[in-house]
Amino acid sequence: MYNLEDITTIHLEVTSRCQASCPMCVRNIQGGITNPWLEEEDISLDQFKEWFPEDFLKQLNHITMCGNTGDPIIAQDTLEICEYLRSINPKIELFMHTNGSARPIKWWQQLARLNVRVIFGIDGLVDTHALYRIGTDWNKIIDNAQAFIKAGGVAEWHMLIFEHNKHQIADCEKMSNELKFDKFVRKNTSRFRDGFMPVITKDGKTSHVLYPSDRSVTISNKLFKIKSTETKVINCKVKAPKSMYVNAHGDVTACCWLDFAGVPPYSFSKVNFNDRGFKNPNLKKQTLKEIFESKHFDKIEETWTNTPLKQCAKQCGEVDKSGEQFK
């Protein structure tokens, strides 16, 4: 698939901790109790230095901090890691995806000076945002984003579209322009399974129900088509950019979709991954060099020529050779 010296991009989960309880996130059960299979952990600055040698960091073009279960602003050493990266590789592009609802203003001003591009997940205005981003404070997010932008930071506003907030798209885009966000992006989820999702409180009661946007229905149907088809064609989203994924526990694999930390053991894709003899290598036990010498990435690619891993088919599979691909 690729060698260690080929890698130019890292998708890094610097922590598996988060203060939010988004109902479609694996870290909790539909917005309620914490996932019992989740282990919370940060990557410390010392660990980061140990895991990623300076020569390797110098070859990188891009690092994106965005986790499957964690938000990078919650990790203790995120700012220090960014400072260290800038000292080793001044030209590297640093990106961060966050809910933005933590840290004091000064922290955001310091982040801006490190030239980190921040993608804020803001799903509507003050009356709708927290229906999905449970546990976040819309006003604090806007204050943090303004402080970041005014300090010279480049920010994007990414809005996840649902039935309950689609009427606010134009107002959100207008506000993003007024606040001088660099970009406004509409996003739709494929995570609706039954056309709706009840949101469950910590004590097991239903607080409200989420319904998908029209686009979410369309892409969910495409995903079902791929899942129910014997997919043979894999158009890998990370092979061309020569990217790899590292989670907060030190597990290394090709992409975030092949990271099964915290995923329930009965999950269809996880069972398939384990039954096929795969286990993600870990930086607490092996060096990066040893991990690549183990041919872990090559073994993943080898499945594509016969019967692809279910998760590869789900995320990067084509329905047929015409190239219709889920997005």
N, C-alpha and C positions, 0 to 999 in steps of 0.2 A: 504493500500500500504506500508506504514511504519509510525513509530512514530518519534517524534522529537529526542528522544535519540538514534534512529537508524542511523541518518544521519552521514555520514563520509566524504561526498564530497559536495562542493559547486561550481557550475558554476556561476561566478560572472561577471556581466556587470557593471564595475566600472564607466563607462561613456557612454552616447549615442552620444558623439561628436567624430568627425573624420575629418582629413584634406583631406582625399582621396575621390574620387568619382568613386568607382568601379561600372561599369554599371549594375551588377547583384545584387547589395546591395539595400536593401529596403530604405536606407536613401536618395536616389536620383532617378530621373526618367531616367533610362538608361544612367547614367553618366552625366546627365545634371542638371536641376534645382533641388533644394532640395525638398524632399517629403513634401508636405504641411501638412501631418498628423504627422510629426516627431516633438517631443519636445526634446530639448537638455538639458541635466542635468548631473551633476557629483554626485557621492557618496563622501561626505566629510569624513575626518577622524572622526570627531565628530559623524556624522550619523552612520558610521560603528560601532563605539563603542557602540552607543545606540541600534542599531538593533541586534548586535550579542554579547551576554553576554560572559564573559571570560570562564565560565564553558562550554558553547557550543563550543567555539573555541578550547578548549583543547581536545574535543572529536573528532575533525576532523583529517583526514589523508591527505586531498588533497583539494586545491583550485585552480581552473583555471580561470584566468581573460581573458575573451573573450566575446565580445558583439555581439548582432545582428546588431547594428547600430554604435557602437563606438569602438575606439581603446584605450586600457588602457594607452598607453603612453601619451595621450592627457589630461587625467584627472589630475587635480591639485594635488591631494593627493595620487596618486598611490604609490609613493616611501614610503611615510609616513605610508600608510596602510600596506605595506609589512614589514616595520620595526616593526610596532606594532604587527603584526602576529608572527613574529620571537620572540618577547619578551614574548608573551603569550604561544606560542606553538613552541618551537625550532625545533621539529622533523617534522613539517608539510611540505608536498611537495607543492611548489608553482610553478605554470605554468602560462605563459603569451603568448597569441597569438597577434602578432602585424605586421603592415607593416614596422615598424622600421625607418620610415622617419621623425623623430622629436627628440627633446631633444639634449642637448649638450653632448659631449664625457664624461664629468664628471658624468653626470646623469647615463649613462650606466655603468660606472665603479662602482658607488655606488650600482646599481642594482645587479651587478655581486657578490658583497660582501655579498648580502643578500641570495645568493643561490637560485635564481629564475631561473628556466629553461625557456628559451625564444624560441618560435617558430616564426621564421621570414617568412612572406609570400613574396617570391622572385620569380616572375613568368617569368624567363628568364634572358637574359643578358641586357646590357644597351640599346640596340636598340629595344627590344621587351617588356621589363617589364612593361612600363607605358602605353602600349596599353590597358591593363586591369586595372592596379593599377594607375589610372589617379590621378594626383596631388601629386605623390610621386617622390622622387629623388633617383634613383638607386645608384649613387655614395655615397650619404649620408647614405643610408641603409648599404652599404658594410662597410663604415667607422665606423658606429655605431656598427655593428656586430663584426668587428675586435677589437674595443676597449673593447667591452663586453667580448669577448673570451680571449683576452690577460690579462684581469683583473681577469681571473679565472672563468668566466661564462660558462655555458653549453648551447649551442645553437643548434637548428635544422633549416635546410633549407627546407621549404615546397614549392614545385613548382606546381602551378595550370596549367594543360596542356590544351593548345588550338591548333588549326591548325597552328596558326602563330608562335608558339614557340616550337613545338614538336621536331624540328630539333636541338634544343639546349639542350636537356635533358642531353646528355652525357657530354657536356662542362660544364653545370651547376653542375652536380654531381662531375666532376673533380675539379672544382673550390671550391666547398664546402669542399672537402677533403683537398685541399691545404690550405684553410683558417681555417682548424681544427674545422669545424662544427661537432657536435657529430653524426648527422644523416641527411640523405638526403631522402626526401619523395616526391613521385609523387602523385598528387591529380587530380581528375577529377570532374567536376561539373555536376549536374543533372538539372541545371536551364535553359537550352536551351528548348524553347517551340516549335519553328518552324524550328529548324535546323540552325538558325543563329540569331544574334542580332545586329541591327544597334546601334552604339554609338552616342548619341545625345549631342551636345554642349549646353552651357547655353543659347544661342540665338536660339535654336531649329533646328540647322542644323546637318546633319549627317557627322561626321568626318571620321569614318571608320566602318567596319562591323566585328564582331567576329564570328568565326566558331568553332564548337566543335571538340574535339579529337574523335577518333574512340570509345574509352572507354566511353566518355560522351554520345555518341549516344546510346550505349548499355544500360547504366544505366538509361537514360531518358526513353527508351522504357520499361524497367522493371517497372519504376515508373508509367508510363501510364497504364500498365497492372494491377497494384495494384489499381490505382485510379478508373479503370473501372470495378473492380471486387468487389462483396460484401464480403469484408474481414471480417473474423470472428476470426482469430488467430492473437493476438498481442504479439510480443516478445519485450517487453519494454527494451530499451537500458539503462535506468537510474535506474530501480528498483533494479537490482542485485548489482550495486555499491553503492546503497543507496545515490543517488545524488539528489540535488534540484537546482533550478535556481532562481537567484535574479537579476532583471534588475536595471538600473540606477535610475529608479523612485521609487524603493522599492517594485515593484510587485513580488510576490513569486509564483512559480508553479513548476511542476516536471522537465521541461526541456525547453531549448531555443525555441523549436518548438511550445510550447504552450504559448509563449510570443507574444502577438499581439499588443504591443505598437508600434505605427508608421505604422502598417499594414493598408492599405486602408480599409474602412468599408465594401466595396463590395467584399473583398476577400472571396473566397469560404469557406476556412477553418475557417476564423474568423466568418462568418455568421453562420456556423454550430455550432461553439463553443458558441456564444451568444444565438442562438435559443434554444440550449439545456439547457439554464439557468446557464451557467458558467460565472464567473467573477473572475479574479485572485485577491486574497487578497493582501493587501498592508501594508508594515511595518511602514508607516507613520500613520496608523490608528489602527493597531493591533500589538501585540508582536508576536514573533515566536511561543511561547507557545499557544497563542490564535488561531493562524492560523492553527496549527496542530490539536487543539481541534475542529476546525470547520469541520474537515474531508474532506477538499478540495481534498487531494490526494486520499483518498479512493473513493470519488465520481467519479474521473477520471477513476480509475481502474474498478469500477462497470460497466462502459459503455462497457468494453471489452467483457463481457459475453453475450452481446446481439447485440447492434449496436454501434461499437466503434466510438469515435469522429473521424471526417474526418482526422484531423491532426495526430492522433495516427495511423490510418490506413495507411496514406501516408508515415510516417517516420518509423514505426515499424511493419507494417502489413506484414503478409505472404500471398502469393498468394493462397496457399493451405496448407494442413497439412503436406506436404512433407518437409516444412521448407524453401522454396525458399523466400528469403527476399531481399528487396532492400538495397543496400549498396552504 
